[in-house]
């Protein structure tokens, strides 16, 4: 398994974060998550950067979740609690970037990939791009309260329930009427569209945009929710171990509810 990389490049006021593991639809490894955190720290430390663009390599996916092979080492619910806490830190690093962030979604934004795209301020997608967290039909794990809060704030509770309970994978076309996807752009025109949006944002008042982001975060943050007991129960279950085994063996899972 290639560990992949998350690369940061900076061209003047524009920072570009690229998830580079196209042979696995850019599924995130620990190394890629760590690279993402380092990229966000670099952007945060450079006031001359005005916009950050996040994009998956290969044109087939933004990020197709966390690599499932890494879950095979989980031995208890405590591993799930630690994992969700760690993912929350990575998503928070994107969410709290002081500059406008653009997620360019081609193909799939699934699981952790949806969480990262959702943490961005603007999502641009190609026709037919899909978004979701189909874990009720695949791994049998769960999301943290923090990430459910983030998704509910942007998508609304109804779509979050459809994603988490019905395991639906709505398209960009499904989500654009409510503004979740800002624009659906033909692949041939995608680069030009992104560059035009970057130029527009580069010309806006940086302190105004930074204040808007910070105050929206403060308004939406509820740190009082406790979820360790729920996460521990799900990740410590036989169903989660069965989900991982079934997914990697490419067979249907035999859920027992315990």
PyMOL commands that set and color helices and strands:
alter all, ss='L'
color gray80, all
select helices_A, chain A and resi 22-24+30-44+68-73+77-95+112-119+145-155+157-164+172-176+187-202+206-220+228-235+238-249
alter helices_A, ss='H'
color red, helices_A
select strands_A, chain A and resi 5-11+14-20+51-56+63-64+100-105+108-110+122-125+130-132+183-184
alter strands_A, ss='S'
color yellow, strands_A
deselect
rebuild
show_as cartoon
